[in-house]
């Protein structure tokens, strides 16, 4: 989903890494940027971001063409800590 020429980020959580890869491909198919957010236990942190978007879109009049973008520097190898 392009917004102003930018791809909206979509957090993808799940305990099955193969399933996350499939969902990430589907997210890419809609021109959004998949963000692998790790195991399902971390989905609870992504949900408030979605609730904020809904409030901004409808209660604050931003409209439905709204999304998030995650900015980060890509390192050669970043360890993924799943202890959360």
ROBA-139061 format. One record per residue (C-alpha): x, y, z. Coordinates in steps of 0.05 Angstrom, whole numbers, padded with zeros to 5 digits, always signed. Layout:
BEGIN
XYZ...
This chain:
BEGIN
+00000+00000+00000+00034+00063-00024+00020+00127+00014+00051+00188-00015+00098+00143-00055+00121+00107+00009+00107+00035+00029+00069+00028+00094+00101-00020+00144+00063-00081+00168+00087-00118+00230+00087-00194+00221+00089-00237+00284+00084-00312+00292+00117-00372+00324+00129-00407+00257+00184-00372+00217+00162-00405+00152+00091-00379+00162+00119-00309+00177+00157-00313+00111+00093-00331+00073+00055-00273+00106+00114-00226+00091+00108-00245+00018+00033-00230+00019+00047-00163+00052+00097-00147-00003+00045-00166-00055+00002-00108-00033+00061-00059-00038+00070-00055+00037+00135-00065+00074+00135-00128+00117+00170-00120+00184+00188-00186+00216+00171-00171+00289+00187-00241+00314+00146-00290+00356+00072-00284+00369+00085-00261+00441+00109-00195+00411+00044-00183+00374+00017-00150+00437+00065-00092+00424+00043-00083+00351-00032-00081+00369-00030-00012+00404+00004+00017+00342-00055-00007+00300-00104+00021+00351-00069+00089+00346-00075+00088+00270-00150+00075+00276-00158+00133+00324-00117+00180+00280-00155+00158+00218-00225+00165+00244-00227+00205+00309-00175+00256+00288-00194+00262+00215-00129+00237+00183-00170+00193+00136-00159+00121+00116-00095+00133+00075-00052+00127+00137+00004+00079+00156+00068+00070+00194+00139+00068+00169+00196+00036+00208+00264+00068+00197+00327+00032+00216+00398+00020+00193+00408-00049+00165+00466-00083+00198+00504-00142+00168+00482-00186+00226+00436-00167+00282+00421-00219+00335+00347-00231+00346+00331-00234+00420+00266-00274+00432+00268-00270+00508+00213-00216+00511
